[in-house]
Each structure stands twice: as structure tokens, then as C-alpha cells.
């Protein structure tokens, strides 16, 4: 099942169920995705029972499937990304066996086609292609095994980042505020079964195809996460209850063979250039630049739909 | 004006206006504090016009004035606190001229008398007495000067912390997730004018009296913040719009003469012991322990009311 949210002038939009062919939709009997997640056990069968899709889907009218969330916890579960980021930010490798995670701004997730405003190109504007999950209420102390059952939806995310601010904030130990403005989500939040065999061990084992200004930039696969999403959820829930609708991210999708498959963010490419050439050659984004991201299954279907955004002067 | 929230079974509770003597209240014409903050310019005069307080206030029935918020950004604006924390966490002093700030969990703020559940005493359970402000919508790029006008309410906060987890998380650079479970708020959110001359330069210039298990523990003053709240708000808004109802915290209230006035958290006392005695002697909290916090004005009035909480096994 694939869910989406139509803009209707309200802050949370209007929840819809998308037809299997992705062309039509039915309004959900529950108004918002947040409300659905708060009563998922009762609501899911009602959504699944919808078999008639009377309305035509206008992709450009879609908001983020969850236009705002009470909590967004982003991991950094791909080791090759972490290694390159330490290289490019000029910091020592992070020595830890626990998942890396920070809490980011969640009162707004951009829709998949929304322009993104930033005050200054000099801030080092970068995209980050990620996968994420949305949970129902997870009690404090839930184990990773039990956390798997709380993963109700899988999403695709563009975690906008401002690299010139990232290193200094990280060095304080406090994590990122200025370097991490709101993210965007691809149009469809999908139940794990929608991924078929590509949902394995709490990982989205799909290629994430990223294009920057129309040119292929990366096609890393989501499989090699050092910790699965169920482990990230359990990590987050160790000392707090997770409210229904909490979004947990994978961090930038990255593979060890990054020279072959490319990257899901510009900073990684710059890290590779530092290693290979002694200095970074690729600039960050300029106003007017576009980024496109889609996760493709074996049939070439964009399971989560497409993120296609432009950076503009704010 | 002092505002509070009565529990009514809903997630956001029921907004009330408290009488000047703190003994009675009137239901607000807007149901929730979040809704009031989203239309503050229209709502504030209506709240101020309420002069009849028909109902008796039961302090123990009060929730946090804002039971949940879309965003909680906590600073660390007291230099003496930062210095002691580096000492006790075994990390190098943080070299930065920008405000220190992390984003914490905000889908729940404990009420002032709520028990607080933790899974294990070994996590290093600690309180942190703070002040905070609540803003209306702050556009990205707002200057510190303009930010002052967006500070609509001032609050008093207990930022619960788990110290055994804090150092390792901080060393990753990602900030705190596990070390920072939900905070509590004192019962009254007050307009800045309610503080009179004690609201100066974006600072709450009041003593914060902290008692641990009935014994005086600290009485530091809120004046010596290295950055005022207006500067913290501007810092937070540099690259994001702040949604109405965003809460910004001062970090633990701390004074340079900590040996005279005491501390607002146990970790600081332990830091002083490390300096003076070579090792920390004071243990963190045990299940059953209580902490009480109130900010006293020149007349000995607890402006924000009292936080009085007990730690229990979760």
C-alpha cells in the first residue's frame, strides 16, 4: 500500500491511498497520516480494503506524505558515508559502536517538488539522499526485534544540508541546528510489504538514483547499513517513548564502491576528490540548481515516487 | 499575564489565564497555548482583557503550559556551566563564539508535578534547572534585535539528563538523543512584562532556587547568560523558519561563584568536586529522589510556580 498527502490548505493536508498503478487515488477515511499512525492497528485494514480509486492523481499537487512530524531522528548508518564526511569536514574518525543519530527539525517536511529557499550560496548547499521509516507509538525500552513491528511505513528523504555550517557545529558536540534545515520527502509513504524482497533485515535494498541538474550523480544501494532501521528505532527508544509518527532516517545512502556507483550527496564526492586529487573540485549547489532522486525497483518503478527540487534564493 | 494548561484528557490540554494572586483562573477563549501562539497578535489582547477568574486553581491538576511543542532548541549559554561540564565529561573545552544549541525531544513536556520514569539508575539521572522562552512564528534570517519582539512567553524548565550517556553521545558530534529524555515545565508561562525589571537584555535575572530531596542545592541567577534569549532565537532562525510555539532554552543556570550559590544540576557539583577533591563524590539521583525548582522574585514569589518531581523506575 502506498499513501500520500494532498494539499488542502491545512497544515497536515489530506491523506489519500494511491492506486497500485500510481495513477489514481481514493481519499482515506482518516483525514491525516498523523491521525492514521496514532490508531494504525484499526486504520490499516480499512485503508487496505479500499479498492476503488475514483480520482486522478496529480503528482505536483502532493505535499510530503507527512507534512510535519513531532520527531525526526536521523541516523548515519552507512560507514562509507561517515568515513568520507570525516575526511571532508576535517575531523577525526568517529569511534563508536552505537548508532550515530541526531534530532532534526520536523515541523516541516518539504513536498517532493517544492522549491527550497536558502539565504546564501556560500553556506555550502547540499542534498542528501536517504531512506527513512515512520513508526507508530514505540514504548521506551523496546528491543530491536520488537521495533521491527513498529515500522509501519518506509519513505525516501532529501536531507538538505549546509556544509559550511556543519563542521563547526559538529565540533561543539551539540549536533546540527543551522546546518540542517527542513528535509523533503518523496510523495509516497509505503508499507514495508510494498518493497517485497527489497525490504530485508530492516533495510531498503534498492538503488537510490540521484541526478544533479539532469546528470547522473549516484546510484548507491540501501542494503549496506551498519545498523538496520529496527536497530535505529530501538536506539532512539532506549530512554524515551517514541510518539506515533516519529520519522527515523538512515543517513546518506552510500556504498563502499563509491567510485563506481557515485554518491547521494555532493560532500561525499568532494571527500573522494580530497583523497584522489588532494583537494575538492566540485562546488556545492548554486541557486537555480535542481536535484532529482528516485529509488528504483527491479522493474524500474520508482517505489516512493520522485523528489525533484530546485534551490532558490530565500 | 500568567498562562497555564489544565489537563482535560486531550494531548494539548486546556489553556487558562491565571489570576494575579495565582489562586484562581479563567478558561481562555482559545483552547490551547499552541493555537494562541499561532495567532498571538489577535489573541493576546483578548487574554489580557480577562479580569474575572471564576474557578479555583488546583496546582496539582496542571500540565506543562505547553504539553508538547513542534520544536525544542536548548542552548548552553552559561559559560561556568559549560566549563564544569567539560571537566566532568572529560572533554576538551569547546572553542566557539557562536551559541551552543541542540534540538531535543519536544512531543512531550512533563507537567510540573509529574513523576519521571527512567529504566536504570546507572544512567546517571540528573536534573538541569533552566529558563526558556516561547516564540511566535519567526521568519528565517530574523536578527537578534527583531527576535526580541517574537519572545512572547518565558518559562522555567527542568531538562532531565542522563549523564552516563551524555559524554559518549557528545563525542560523536551528533548531539544528544539518549542522554536527553523529555523535559518538564513549571506551571506558568508568563509574558515578559510579568518579570518587570528582572527581564533585562533578553535574560531572566532571577534566582533559580533548587532543592534536592528537601535540601538546598543551588540558587544561581539567570543574568550571566553569554548570549541573551533574543540572540539564541536569532541563532536558531538563521537557516530555518521557527514555527510558532518553538521553545528555546538557556541551558543550565550557572554562576561563576558556584561555590557560593551552588548549582542547578548534579553534574556541576561533581565537576567542582573533581576540581577541588580530585574526584566526584556526589552520586546522581536514585529512584524515589525528588527535585524542586522555583524562580523567586524580590518579593519571594515563585513567578513561574514550582517544579516538584520524583524519579521513579520506568
Interface residues (C-beta under 8 A of the other chain):
Chain A: X68 X70 X71 X73 X76 X91 X94 X96 X98 X100 X101 X102 X103 X104 X105 X106 X107 X108 X117 X118 X119 X123 X140 X141 X162 X165 X168 X170 X171 X172 X173 X174 X175 X176 X177 X178 X179 X181 X182 X235 X236 X238 X239 X240 X241 X243 X246 X314
Chain B: X68 X70 X71 X73 X76 X91 X94 X96 X98 X100 X101 X102 X103 X104 X105 X106 X107 X108 X117 X118 X119 X123 X140 X141 X162 X165 X168 X170 X171 X172 X173 X174 X175 X176 X177 X178 X179 X181 X182 X235 X236 X238 X239 X240 X241 X243 X246 X314
